Amino acid sequence: MAHKIATVMGGTGFLARYIVPQLAKAGYRVRVASRHPSRARHLLTQGEVGQIQAVYAPIQNAAAVARAVEGADLVINLVAVFYESGKGQSFDATMVGGAATVAEAAAKAGVRRLVHVSALGADANHSSESTRCKALGEDATLRAFPKATIVRPGLLVGAEDTFFNRFSALPAVPLIGGGNTRFQPVFVGDVADAISAIAADDQTAGGVYDLVGPGVYSFRALIDLMQSVTGSKAPLVHLPWGVAELIALASSLAPVAPPITIDQIKRLRTDNVADGSLPGLEALGVDPTPIETVLPSYLVRFRNGGQYAEVSKR
């Protein structure tokens, strides 16, 4: 296995930091492909000297992508954008056009396995452009590489997540539409384990997997759980859909990353829960981790007084 090469597109993101070490442990030489290879420095020590290499490969640069996947046995595409910017990072260009670029390059290079990471609830008919483009990205991938494996994770939870870390830091937490949208969050380490299992089993080629955790929670329930860990007394502010959309519209005019977008609000109007029609973690030999066992390991830093604050009060 030591001679095999794995290329991870979008290799500097949240999920990649869990996947790359597993690939190295499995004996792959790993190419961490990204627009910003300097951001992969923390990953270079996760294997033997020289086993993990950072390479420049913007997903919209076909020549760079072709170089990144050349000679690879396995390619994993993790690239996604969470909001559109004026720098060419549109949902369509990145998650549809970029997905096609990766799949076409992988097919041309004779790559044996391609894993395309999409998202739970990907739907070509959804009102959310990002959700629609996730589905179209799957289609583009399969057209170029029919035996690609499609992975659809739910809301990712882990030490570097954007959901709980972001809301834990807010002085007040907005409950958009009353906070009734349902989610089925999944521990990021479980998703990495599942992708490793897919890479090791050729029987998974061409399959589609919904990777979700064992529990279903409303947005409000997730915030309640978060505050039970942090001890936060931040007020919960009910935000009607229309008001949230006005805030998102105003935020879109600012030259900085918006706190929320119209597209995100459209996604919140639909539950993000697996319907049970597709195999999941268990089919890949992964026992789903309850998020209640994960959150204290990293949200404790938001607790006033530190992790022993409650003990010291007794």
Backbone bond lengths (Angstrom), bond angles and torsions (degrees), N, CA, C in turn:
res aa  C-N    CA-C-N  psi(-1)  N-CA   C-N-CA  omega(-1)  CA-C   N-CA-C  phi
1 M - - - 1.458 - - 1.519 112.14 -
2 A 1.348 118.38 -22.92 1.455 121.71 -172.07 1.515 112.43 -59.14
3 H 1.330 117.27 -27.49 1.461 119.58 -176.93 1.521 112.63 -83.99
4 K 1.325 118.64 -10.56 1.457 120.70 -176.34 1.530 111.14 -77.07
5 I 1.335 114.63 148.16 1.459 121.21 -177.73 1.524 109.63 -115.39
6 A 1.326 115.91 135.33 1.463 121.99 173.07 1.523 108.26 -118.79
7 T 1.324 116.85 129.86 1.461 121.73 175.95 1.518 108.65 -107.40
8 V 1.329 115.73 127.02 1.464 121.23 179.36 1.526 108.06 -110.87
9 M 1.320 115.89 105.67 1.465 120.79 176.69 1.527 108.96 -78.31
10 G 1.331 116.57 138.02 1.455 119.16 -173.24 1.514 109.54 73.18
11 G 1.328 114.92 37.85 1.460 121.05 -168.99 1.508 116.59 -77.08
12 T 1.341 118.01 0.63 1.464 118.81 179.04 1.525 112.03 -107.80
13 G 1.321 117.87 9.37 1.454 121.19 -177.68 1.521 114.03 -86.86
14 F 1.326 114.51 -175.92 1.464 123.41 -176.40 1.522 112.19 -58.20
15 L 1.318 117.28 -54.45 1.463 121.03 -177.03 1.521 111.74 -66.97
16 A 1.323 116.68 -34.26 1.470 120.72 -177.14 1.520 112.42 -60.69
17 R 1.321 117.57 -35.80 1.466 119.02 -177.40 1.528 112.15 -66.41
18 Y 1.323 117.38 -15.43 1.463 121.07 175.84 1.525 111.34 -96.87
19 I 1.319 116.62 -29.64 1.464 120.41 -178.27 1.523 112.33 -79.77
20 V 1.323 117.06 -44.26 1.470 120.82 -174.92 1.531 112.50 -55.97
21 P 1.338 120.47 -48.07 1.471 119.19 178.64 1.524 113.06 -60.77
22 Q 1.336 117.11 -35.14 1.464 119.52 179.32 1.523 111.41 -67.33
23 L 1.329 116.38 -39.24 1.461 119.70 177.60 1.524 110.58 -64.34
24 A 1.321 116.08 -41.15 1.467 119.87 178.65 1.526 110.41 -63.80
25 K 1.327 116.07 -41.75 1.463 120.18 179.19 1.527 111.22 -63.86
26 A 1.341 116.20 -31.10 1.469 120.75 179.20 1.522 112.11 -78.11
27 G 1.333 116.82 -4.23 1.458 120.50 175.43 1.509 116.18 102.50
28 Y 1.330 117.35 0.56 1.460 119.80 178.60 1.529 111.40 -73.81
29 R 1.311 116.10 148.35 1.449 121.75 159.92 1.519 105.22 -84.74
30 V 1.320 117.10 126.95 1.459 120.71 -169.35 1.528 110.98 -112.13
31 R 1.321 115.12 127.45 1.461 121.22 171.72 1.527 107.90 -100.66
32 V 1.307 116.41 117.24 1.458 122.01 178.05 1.526 106.97 -93.24
33 A 1.321 116.42 101.66 1.464 121.85 -173.06 1.523 110.78 -97.33
34 S 1.336 116.00 131.82 1.457 120.06 -173.79 1.519 111.11 -161.63
35 R 1.332 115.67 163.09 1.467 120.61 170.71 1.517 110.65 -69.30
36 H 1.335 115.23 -26.64 1.464 120.51 -175.20 1.530 109.37 -126.82
37 P 1.326 118.35 76.37 1.467 120.28 -176.64 1.521 113.80 -60.45
38 S 1.329 118.30 -23.36 1.467 119.91 178.85 1.525 111.29 -64.47
39 R 1.324 117.08 -22.09 1.465 120.68 179.52 1.525 112.57 -79.32
40 A 1.316 117.02 -0.93 1.470 121.11 179.80 1.521 112.26 -96.50
41 R 1.322 117.63 6.94 1.468 119.52 -175.09 1.521 112.72 -58.38
42 H 1.340 116.50 -35.48 1.460 119.42 -178.37 1.526 112.37 -66.84
43 L 1.341 116.83 -18.58 1.467 120.48 -178.95 1.525 112.85 -88.58
44 L 1.316 117.53 -19.51 1.463 120.74 -173.18 1.521 112.59 -66.36
45 T 1.320 117.11 -20.17 1.469 121.10 -179.96 1.526 112.38 -92.98
46 Q 1.335 117.48 4.53 1.463 120.92 -176.47 1.526 113.37 -88.14
47 G 1.321 116.68 13.14 1.463 121.82 177.17 1.509 109.28 -151.28
48 E 1.321 116.35 -168.02 1.459 120.29 175.64 1.532 109.32 -69.29
49 V 1.318 115.91 163.51 1.461 120.47 -179.72 1.531 109.77 -57.39
50 G 1.320 116.28 123.77 1.457 121.51 178.76 1.513 115.21 82.13
51 Q 1.331 117.84 -3.41 1.468 119.78 -177.55 1.525 111.91 -73.07
52 I 1.327 116.65 -31.29 1.463 121.72 -178.78 1.524 108.76 -114.11
53 Q 1.313 116.09 126.95 1.461 122.13 -174.51 1.521 109.63 -126.03
54 A 1.323 116.99 133.94 1.460 121.78 175.29 1.524 109.08 -91.24
55 V 1.332 116.85 130.49 1.461 120.67 -179.22 1.525 110.06 -129.79
56 Y 1.311 115.19 148.92 1.460 122.02 179.25 1.522 108.93 -84.18
57 A 1.333 116.38 117.37 1.470 119.48 -179.10 1.523 110.70 -156.82
58 P 1.343 117.79 76.95 1.469 119.72 172.83 1.526 109.29 -58.80
59 I 1.300 117.15 136.88 1.462 120.37 -171.81 1.524 112.67 -66.44
60 Q 1.328 117.67 -19.62 1.461 120.35 178.52 1.529 112.59 -90.99
61 N 1.326 116.77 0.56 1.464 122.03 178.99 1.524 108.13 -101.61
62 A 1.325 116.71 96.68 1.465 121.18 -172.67 1.521 112.40 -59.73
63 A 1.319 117.38 -38.76 1.466 120.24 -178.77 1.523 110.92 -66.85
64 A 1.340 116.82 -41.60 1.462 120.49 179.54 1.525 110.97 -67.35
65 V 1.337 116.62 -39.92 1.468 120.47 177.75 1.523 110.15 -63.42
66 A 1.322 116.75 -41.90 1.470 120.67 179.43 1.521 111.05 -60.72
67 R 1.328 116.97 -40.89 1.472 120.03 177.93 1.526 110.57 -66.05
68 A 1.333 116.39 -37.87 1.464 120.35 -176.91 1.524 112.62 -67.31
69 V 1.327 117.65 -32.33 1.468 120.28 -176.69 1.524 112.95 -97.79
70 E 1.318 117.73 -7.49 1.465 120.78 -178.59 1.530 110.74 -59.25
71 G 1.318 116.39 126.75 1.457 121.55 178.11 1.516 114.79 80.25
72 A 1.343 117.12 0.05 1.467 120.13 -178.55 1.525 111.35 -78.51
73 D 1.314 115.56 145.47 1.465 122.27 173.72 1.525 110.10 -89.78
74 L 1.338 115.68 -31.09 1.460 122.71 -175.36 1.527 109.01 -135.18
75 V 1.326 116.39 135.04 1.464 122.17 173.39 1.522 108.24 -126.88
76 I 1.325 116.01 131.83 1.467 121.75 177.23 1.524 107.50 -120.27
77 N 1.320 117.09 120.97 1.465 121.36 -179.46 1.524 109.87 -101.25
78 L 1.334 115.59 110.39 1.461 121.91 -179.52 1.523 112.58 -107.49
79 V 1.314 117.87 1.33 1.463 121.07 -169.98 1.529 111.66 -66.59
80 A 1.343 114.83 132.16 1.461 121.59 175.61 1.523 108.02 -156.50
81 V 1.313 116.60 158.68 1.461 121.14 171.36 1.520 107.47 -125.12
82 F 1.331 115.96 145.46 1.459 120.46 -175.32 1.525 112.36 -99.33
83 Y 1.320 116.21 -18.71 1.459 120.75 171.16 1.522 107.58 -153.26
84 E 1.313 115.79 153.62 1.457 120.24 -177.74 1.524 110.26 -83.79
85 S 1.319 115.60 143.46 1.460 121.11 177.27 1.519 108.65 -123.73
86 G 1.307 115.67 172.33 1.454 120.11 178.96 1.506 113.00 -85.10
87 K 1.327 117.26 15.87 1.460 121.22 -176.23 1.533 111.32 -109.30
88 G 1.313 116.03 30.08 1.458 119.90 178.39 1.509 113.96 82.92
89 Q 1.347 117.13 4.14 1.459 120.18 -178.43 1.528 110.00 -93.67
90 S 1.313 116.15 65.84 1.458 120.42 177.18 1.522 109.36 -89.19
91 F 1.332 115.83 159.08 1.462 120.03 178.29 1.524 110.56 -60.63
92 D 1.321 116.24 -45.13 1.458 119.72 -176.27 1.528 111.58 -66.45
93 A 1.324 116.60 -47.02 1.468 119.62 -177.07 1.518 111.80 -64.77
94 T 1.334 116.73 -36.37 1.463 120.36 -175.45 1.520 112.85 -86.62
95 M 1.325 116.71 -50.33 1.459 119.98 -170.06 1.525 114.08 -92.71
96 V 1.333 116.89 -13.43 1.467 120.49 174.29 1.526 109.27 -109.46
97 G 1.326 116.10 -62.51 1.460 119.44 179.00 1.513 112.69 -61.13
98 G 1.333 116.66 -42.30 1.464 120.54 179.18 1.514 112.27 -65.37
99 A 1.334 116.02 -40.41 1.471 119.87 177.94 1.521 110.57 -61.75
100 A 1.333 116.23 -41.04 1.466 120.17 178.37 1.521 110.80 -64.28
101 T 1.331 116.47 -40.86 1.468 120.70 179.78 1.522 111.15 -60.24
102 V 1.332 116.33 -45.07 1.468 120.64 -179.79 1.525 110.52 -64.97
103 A 1.328 117.03 -47.57 1.470 120.49 -177.28 1.524 111.56 -64.61
104 E 1.319 116.37 -41.60 1.469 119.64 179.03 1.524 111.09 -64.90
105 A 1.338 116.45 -41.98 1.466 119.85 178.92 1.521 110.79 -65.14
106 A 1.347 116.41 -40.31 1.464 120.41 179.64 1.526 110.91 -64.13
107 A 1.324 116.53 -42.66 1.468 120.13 179.41 1.525 110.85 -64.15
108 K 1.314 116.11 -44.06 1.467 120.47 -178.83 1.521 111.56 -65.50
109 A 1.338 116.49 -33.97 1.464 120.80 -178.14 1.524 112.75 -81.58
110 G 1.330 117.11 -5.92 1.459 119.83 -179.29 1.510 113.94 76.28
111 V 1.338 116.36 26.41 1.463 121.08 177.36 1.529 109.09 -60.89
112 R 1.325 116.64 137.56 1.465 120.24 -175.57 1.523 112.31 -79.16
113 R 1.334 117.64 -41.96 1.465 121.50 -176.68 1.525 110.32 -131.16
114 L 1.324 115.59 137.05 1.463 122.34 174.66 1.517 108.48 -127.70
115 V 1.320 116.31 127.22 1.467 122.28 175.12 1.525 107.50 -114.19
116 H 1.314 116.02 121.22 1.468 121.40 -179.94 1.524 108.48 -108.24
117 V 1.320 116.82 118.82 1.463 121.09 -179.22 1.524 109.08 -92.78
118 S 1.314 115.74 113.72 1.460 123.60 -179.25 1.533 108.28 -103.62
119 A 1.305 118.31 -133.07 1.463 121.25 179.05 1.517 109.84 -154.75
120 L 1.319 115.76 147.48 1.456 121.32 176.37 1.534 109.32 -57.58
121 G 1.312 115.76 133.62 1.461 119.82 177.92 1.510 114.85 86.12
122 A 1.339 117.96 8.26 1.467 120.03 177.40 1.527 109.32 -52.84
123 D 1.336 116.16 129.03 1.467 120.02 -171.99 1.528 109.13 -151.37
124 A 1.313 116.52 116.98 1.467 121.03 -177.59 1.523 112.72 -67.04
125 N 1.340 117.92 -12.99 1.462 121.27 -179.37 1.527 113.08 -107.34
126 H 1.315 117.47 9.07 1.464 121.41 -177.77 1.524 110.71 -73.38
127 S 1.325 116.36 151.59 1.470 120.27 177.66 1.524 111.99 -72.45
128 S 1.333 117.02 -22.14 1.462 121.48 177.20 1.521 109.79 -77.64
129 E 1.327 116.27 126.42 1.460 120.44 -179.23 1.522 111.50 -64.86
130 S 1.328 117.59 -38.32 1.468 119.35 -179.32 1.523 111.09 -67.75
131 T 1.327 117.55 -40.35 1.464 121.12 178.07 1.527 110.76 -65.36
132 R 1.322 115.63 -39.79 1.465 120.52 177.41 1.529 110.37 -64.39
133 C 1.336 116.33 -43.80 1.469 120.00 -177.91 1.525 111.84 -69.27
134 K 1.317 117.58 -28.30 1.466 119.63 174.21 1.529 110.12 -60.67
135 A 1.329 115.97 -44.84 1.468 119.89 179.48 1.524 111.19 -66.92
136 L 1.317 116.74 -42.07 1.462 120.07 179.50 1.526 111.00 -66.98
137 G 1.327 116.31 -31.31 1.463 120.03 175.61 1.520 111.79 -66.05
138 E 1.327 116.61 -37.32 1.466 120.28 174.88 1.530 109.88 -61.77
139 D 1.331 115.66 -45.92 1.468 119.84 -179.21 1.526 111.17 -61.43
140 A 1.333 115.86 -43.72 1.467 120.17 -179.39 1.525 110.81 -63.47
141 T 1.318 115.94 -38.34 1.465 120.66 178.98 1.523 110.84 -63.86
142 L 1.329 116.04 -47.11 1.468 120.20 -176.42 1.525 112.88 -70.42
143 R 1.324 116.60 -29.00 1.469 118.34 176.44 1.529 110.76 -64.28
144 A 1.321 116.03 -40.67 1.467 119.76 -177.83 1.522 112.47 -84.78
145 F 1.349 116.32 -29.11 1.467 121.00 -174.62 1.529 107.26 -140.44
146 P 1.333 118.11 79.92 1.471 122.09 -171.84 1.524 115.31 -57.06
147 K 1.307 117.93 -25.48 1.460 120.63 -178.78 1.530 112.47 -94.75
148 A 1.327 116.94 15.13 1.468 119.51 175.93 1.526 109.59 -64.22
149 T 1.316 116.27 148.29 1.461 121.89 174.73 1.521 108.04 -98.85
150 I 1.333 116.61 128.81 1.458 122.01 -179.10 1.526 109.13 -101.04
151 V 1.317 115.80 129.56 1.460 122.13 179.91 1.529 108.54 -119.35
152 R 1.334 116.40 128.66 1.468 121.04 -178.68 1.527 110.40 -121.08
153 P 1.317 118.18 90.39 1.466 119.82 179.43 1.527 111.50 -76.88
154 G 1.338 114.91 151.40 1.447 120.29 170.17 1.522 109.68 -79.53
155 L 1.319 116.86 -162.56 1.464 122.18 177.93 1.526 109.59 -58.61
156 L 1.335 116.60 119.03 1.466 120.84 -176.25 1.523 111.13 -79.41
157 V 1.327 115.26 131.52 1.460 122.61 -179.27 1.521 109.08 -120.05
158 G 1.321 116.34 133.30 1.461 120.66 178.58 1.510 110.14 172.16
159 A 1.311 116.95 175.82 1.461 122.35 -170.86 1.523 114.10 -54.21
160 E 1.320 117.26 -31.61 1.464 120.25 -177.53 1.529 112.31 -104.36
161 D 1.324 118.58 14.73 1.467 119.23 -174.52 1.527 111.65 -65.77
162 T 1.320 114.92 157.61 1.461 119.76 179.33 1.527 111.77 -91.42
163 F 1.322 117.56 -20.22 1.461 119.88 -175.76 1.526 111.59 -73.34
164 F 1.320 117.79 -66.90 1.457 120.24 -174.69 1.525 112.55 -70.78
165 N 1.314 118.10 -37.05 1.464 119.69 178.20 1.526 111.01 -63.76
166 R 1.309 115.37 -38.19 1.465 119.24 -179.15 1.521 111.42 -69.34
167 F 1.327 117.22 -50.01 1.457 119.73 -175.83 1.525 112.51 -72.25
168 S 1.327 117.43 -25.84 1.464 119.95 177.22 1.518 111.80 -67.33
169 A 1.320 116.88 -25.58 1.464 121.22 -176.23 1.527 113.29 -89.22
170 L 1.328 117.57 -7.76 1.464 120.29 -175.62 1.530 111.74 -81.03
171 P 1.337 117.46 141.99 1.470 120.27 176.32 1.525 112.32 -72.92
172 A 1.325 116.78 -20.89 1.466 122.84 174.89 1.525 107.47 -147.06
173 V 1.320 116.65 142.24 1.467 120.56 -174.87 1.525 110.05 -108.87
174 P 1.335 117.48 120.38 1.467 119.93 179.30 1.524 111.78 -77.30
175 L 1.321 115.94 135.18 1.462 121.82 173.89 1.522 106.95 -108.09
176 I 1.326 115.61 90.82 1.459 120.79 -175.27 1.525 109.85 -70.85
177 G 1.325 114.88 127.61 1.460 119.51 -177.95 1.515 112.69 64.61
178 G 1.321 116.76 22.02 1.461 121.31 179.64 1.511 114.44 90.82
179 G 1.333 117.29 -4.06 1.467 120.23 178.31 1.511 113.70 74.82
180 N 1.334 116.88 28.10 1.467 120.18 -175.88 1.526 114.65 -94.37
181 T 1.329 118.12 -8.05 1.466 120.79 179.08 1.523 109.75 -59.54
182 R 1.322 116.99 134.37 1.467 121.08 -177.53 1.531 111.44 -97.81
183 F 1.332 114.54 142.15 1.460 122.35 179.27 1.526 110.00 -129.13
184 Q 1.327 115.42 158.04 1.460 121.91 174.35 1.531 107.59 -128.40
185 P 1.339 117.05 75.40 1.466 121.28 -173.15 1.520 112.63 -65.69
186 V 1.332 114.96 153.71 1.460 121.14 -177.20 1.521 109.27 -133.92
187 F 1.318 116.36 139.28 1.466 121.61 177.61 1.514 109.44 -67.30
188 V 1.322 116.99 130.43 1.462 121.72 -176.20 1.527 111.96 -59.83
189 G 1.323 117.07 -32.89 1.464 120.08 178.33 1.516 112.26 -64.89
190 D 1.344 116.67 -33.71 1.470 120.19 176.82 1.527 110.92 -67.23
191 V 1.324 116.57 -38.08 1.469 120.12 178.67 1.521 110.25 -66.00
192 A 1.330 116.62 -40.93 1.467 120.05 176.91 1.524 110.63 -62.51
193 D 1.327 116.85 -41.91 1.472 120.39 177.32 1.529 110.64 -61.05
194 A 1.328 116.12 -41.08 1.465 120.43 -179.03 1.525 111.38 -65.34
195 I 1.320 116.82 -42.05 1.465 119.94 179.44 1.523 110.44 -66.87
196 S 1.315 117.18 -37.11 1.465 120.25 175.46 1.523 110.90 -62.54
197 A 1.336 116.25 -40.50 1.467 120.29 178.13 1.526 110.93 -65.22
198 I 1.321 116.80 -38.87 1.467 121.02 177.38 1.522 110.38 -62.57
199 A 1.328 116.19 -44.42 1.467 120.49 -179.05 1.523 111.68 -62.52
200 A 1.334 116.37 -30.27 1.465 120.64 -176.27 1.526 113.44 -88.36
201 D 1.329 117.72 -7.15 1.465 120.98 -174.21 1.527 110.37 -127.70
202 D 1.308 117.16 106.67 1.466 121.13 -178.83 1.526 112.67 -65.51
203 Q 1.335 117.66 -17.15 1.464 120.22 178.21 1.527 111.70 -67.09
204 T 1.337 117.05 -15.74 1.466 120.41 -179.62 1.525 112.35 -86.48
205 A 1.333 117.75 -6.44 1.466 121.03 -179.81 1.523 110.31 -59.67
206 G 1.316 116.50 132.01 1.457 121.22 -179.94 1.516 114.12 83.79
207 G 1.327 117.79 -0.72 1.460 121.19 -178.82 1.519 112.73 -86.61
208 V 1.339 115.32 164.86 1.465 122.86 176.21 1.522 107.33 -127.15
209 Y 1.331 116.76 131.55 1.465 121.27 -174.53 1.529 110.55 -129.43
210 D 1.334 116.02 130.93 1.460 122.20 170.10 1.528 107.32 -93.99
211 L 1.320 117.04 112.76 1.464 120.83 -176.71 1.523 109.43 -103.09
212 V 1.327 115.56 105.25 1.462 121.43 -176.64 1.522 109.73 -134.53
213 G 1.324 114.99 161.74 1.448 120.57 177.90 1.518 111.90 -82.79
214 P 1.344 117.15 -178.30 1.463 120.91 -174.64 1.518 115.04 -80.92
215 G 1.339 117.94 -11.24 1.458 119.94 -174.96 1.514 113.93 -120.13
216 V 1.342 115.57 148.74 1.467 122.37 174.66 1.524 107.74 -112.37
217 Y 1.341 116.48 131.66 1.457 121.84 -174.89 1.533 109.56 -136.14
218 S 1.313 116.16 145.14 1.459 118.95 168.25 1.529 107.96 -74.57
219 F 1.315 116.15 162.32 1.471 119.91 176.45 1.528 109.34 -56.09
220 R 1.325 116.46 -43.38 1.471 121.10 179.81 1.525 110.71 -60.56
221 A 1.329 117.41 -41.65 1.466 120.80 179.84 1.525 111.27 -64.67
222 L 1.334 117.14 -36.88 1.467 120.05 177.54 1.520 110.78 -65.13
223 I 1.329 116.52 -40.01 1.468 119.90 178.51 1.528 110.26 -67.62
224 D 1.328 117.34 -40.49 1.471 120.55 176.86 1.524 110.73 -60.55
225 L 1.329 116.70 -42.60 1.459 121.31 178.51 1.522 110.23 -63.22
226 M 1.312 116.43 -44.59 1.463 121.54 178.52 1.526 110.54 -58.39
227 Q 1.319 116.91 -46.95 1.461 120.01 -177.21 1.525 112.22 -70.67
228 S 1.329 116.97 -25.57 1.468 118.97 175.64 1.522 111.13 -68.51
229 V 1.331 116.60 -27.63 1.463 121.42 178.06 1.521 110.88 -81.54
230 T 1.333 116.47 -43.96 1.466 120.34 -175.04 1.523 113.01 -85.15
231 G 1.327 116.82 -18.13 1.455 119.55 -175.24 1.513 112.45 74.10
232 S 1.323 117.06 14.96 1.462 121.88 -176.44 1.522 111.33 -67.08
233 K 1.324 115.03 141.60 1.467 121.69 174.35 1.528 110.39 -110.20
234 A 1.335 116.33 18.47 1.464 120.21 179.66 1.521 109.67 -57.53
235 P 1.326 117.77 130.54 1.470 119.88 -178.76 1.525 111.83 -66.84
236 L 1.324 115.43 149.59 1.457 121.91 176.02 1.522 107.68 -98.48
237 V 1.316 116.10 122.00 1.463 121.68 -174.62 1.525 109.76 -106.86
238 H 1.313 116.66 115.27 1.467 120.56 178.29 1.524 108.93 -71.91
239 L 1.323 115.51 124.66 1.459 121.82 -175.33 1.529 108.77 -121.52
240 P 1.329 117.93 107.31 1.470 119.68 178.39 1.528 110.83 -59.11
241 W 1.327 115.35 155.43 1.462 119.86 -177.79 1.520 112.06 -54.65
242 G 1.322 116.65 -45.15 1.460 120.41 -177.22 1.513 112.83 -62.76
243 V 1.327 116.79 -41.25 1.466 120.68 178.74 1.526 110.29 -65.67
244 A 1.332 116.25 -42.29 1.467 120.33 178.65 1.525 110.82 -60.62
245 E 1.327 116.50 -39.11 1.465 119.94 179.68 1.520 111.34 -66.97
246 L 1.333 117.50 -36.89 1.466 120.31 177.32 1.525 110.78 -65.31
247 I 1.329 116.70 -41.24 1.463 120.87 177.86 1.524 110.05 -63.08
248 A 1.324 116.20 -43.33 1.467 120.30 179.72 1.522 111.06 -63.66
249 L 1.328 116.38 -40.58 1.462 120.36 179.78 1.522 110.68 -63.89
250 A 1.331 117.01 -43.86 1.465 120.57 178.63 1.522 110.82 -65.16
251 S 1.333 116.70 -39.34 1.469 120.99 -179.14 1.520 111.66 -65.19
252 S 1.332 116.07 -30.67 1.465 119.64 -177.75 1.521 112.36 -66.83
253 L 1.329 117.07 -16.62 1.462 121.06 -179.45 1.520 112.13 -85.80
254 A 1.334 117.02 -12.28 1.466 120.73 -178.98 1.527 110.14 -81.38
255 P 1.347 117.21 152.15 1.476 120.52 -178.00 1.528 113.63 -84.19
256 V 1.326 117.55 16.25 1.464 121.35 -179.59 1.523 109.34 -122.07
257 A 1.329 116.04 170.70 1.463 120.40 179.23 1.529 109.66 -59.66
258 P 1.313 118.39 126.68 1.462 121.33 -177.00 1.529 111.58 -72.45
259 P 1.347 118.03 146.14 1.463 120.11 176.41 1.521 111.97 -67.88
260 I 1.319 116.42 -28.54 1.463 121.54 175.64 1.528 108.27 -157.27
261 T 1.316 115.79 152.93 1.465 120.54 -178.57 1.528 110.55 -122.98
262 I 1.319 115.25 162.51 1.469 120.67 175.80 1.520 110.12 -58.23
263 D 1.326 116.22 -39.65 1.466 120.03 -179.04 1.526 111.14 -63.35
264 Q 1.326 117.19 -40.41 1.463 120.29 178.83 1.524 111.04 -65.30
265 I 1.317 116.74 -36.95 1.461 120.18 177.75 1.529 110.57 -65.49
266 K 1.318 116.46 -39.07 1.468 119.80 176.31 1.525 110.73 -61.58
267 R 1.330 116.72 -38.81 1.473 119.55 178.12 1.521 110.92 -65.69
268 L 1.331 116.22 -36.40 1.463 120.24 -178.06 1.528 112.86 -68.25
269 R 1.302 117.27 -15.89 1.469 120.21 179.00 1.532 112.25 -76.84
270 T 1.331 116.38 -7.37 1.467 121.57 -179.65 1.519 109.78 -123.09
271 D 1.329 117.76 133.69 1.465 120.77 176.02 1.521 110.28 -60.59
272 N 1.328 116.08 145.03 1.467 121.88 179.54 1.528 108.51 -113.05
273 V 1.342 114.49 73.89 1.462 122.29 -173.14 1.528 109.03 -134.16
274 A 1.325 117.29 139.70 1.469 121.22 178.27 1.526 109.76 -69.20
275 D 1.338 115.81 143.28 1.467 119.39 179.79 1.525 112.70 -92.77
276 G 1.331 117.46 -0.30 1.458 121.48 176.73 1.511 115.18 82.98
277 S 1.326 117.64 3.64 1.466 119.97 -177.37 1.524 113.06 -83.36
278 L 1.324 117.42 -14.68 1.464 121.31 -177.27 1.525 110.58 -118.69
279 P 1.335 117.65 152.96 1.466 119.82 176.62 1.523 110.76 -64.45
280 G 1.326 114.57 156.53 1.456 119.63 -178.07 1.511 112.61 -132.13
281 L 1.321 115.99 -147.68 1.463 121.34 -176.75 1.520 112.26 -59.24
282 E 1.328 116.21 -44.08 1.463 119.75 -175.91 1.526 111.85 -60.12
283 A 1.332 116.77 -36.05 1.470 120.60 179.83 1.519 111.72 -65.06
284 L 1.328 115.82 -18.78 1.464 121.25 -179.90 1.527 111.85 -104.18
285 G 1.331 115.61 10.63 1.458 120.02 177.29 1.509 114.74 79.84
286 V 1.344 116.94 19.38 1.465 121.22 -178.75 1.526 109.22 -108.97
287 D 1.321 116.66 125.23 1.459 122.19 177.86 1.530 108.43 -84.49
288 P 1.336 119.24 114.87 1.467 121.05 -175.54 1.528 112.58 -59.65
289 T 1.307 116.01 134.55 1.464 122.70 -178.36 1.523 110.44 -91.03
290 P 1.336 119.27 124.51 1.466 120.29 175.32 1.527 109.78 -62.79
291 I 1.321 117.31 135.35 1.465 118.55 -177.28 1.522 111.61 -67.81
292 E 1.333 117.36 -20.63 1.464 119.88 177.93 1.523 111.92 -60.98
293 T 1.338 116.85 -26.55 1.467 120.07 179.53 1.522 112.16 -86.00
294 V 1.333 116.61 -12.90 1.467 121.09 -176.72 1.523 112.07 -97.42
295 L 1.326 117.37 -42.68 1.460 121.12 -171.97 1.527 114.56 -55.61
296 P 1.339 120.22 -43.67 1.466 118.52 -178.66 1.523 113.82 -60.26
297 S 1.327 117.65 -25.85 1.466 120.24 -176.11 1.520 112.88 -66.14
298 Y 1.332 117.23 -21.69 1.466 117.80 -179.92 1.531 114.53 -131.17
299 L 1.327 118.35 -21.36 1.457 118.98 179.14 1.519 112.76 -81.29
300 V 1.320 116.87 -10.83 1.459 119.94 -179.76 1.522 111.34 -60.49
301 R 1.320 117.46 -23.68 1.465 119.73 -179.74 1.524 112.22 -66.87
302 F 1.340 116.76 -17.10 1.458 119.94 177.89 1.533 111.99 -88.55
303 R 1.313 116.93 -5.17 1.464 120.17 -177.12 1.522 109.99 -74.55
304 N 1.302 116.89 129.72 1.463 121.59 179.16 1.524 109.82 -64.84
305 G 1.328 116.79 115.35 1.455 120.88 -178.03 1.510 113.73 100.14
306 G 1.339 117.32 -5.37 1.459 119.94 176.14 1.514 113.38 91.84
307 Q 1.343 116.00 -177.55 1.452 119.97 -170.97 1.521 114.15 -68.77
308 Y 1.345 117.24 -19.86 1.465 119.26 -179.29 1.527 111.90 -102.29
309 A 1.332 117.07 13.67 1.458 121.09 -176.08 1.526 111.89 -58.11
310 E 1.321 117.36 -44.87 1.461 119.59 -177.74 1.519 111.28 -67.31
311 V 1.338 117.10 -37.19 1.462 121.06 179.53 1.519 110.43 -63.75
312 S 1.340 116.47 -41.31 1.460 120.58 -175.78 1.515 112.78 -69.98
313 K 1.330 117.60 -18.31 1.458 121.04 -178.89 1.521 112.30 -82.53
314 R 1.329 117.92 -13.32 1.466 120.67 -174.97 1.518 111.55 -84.05
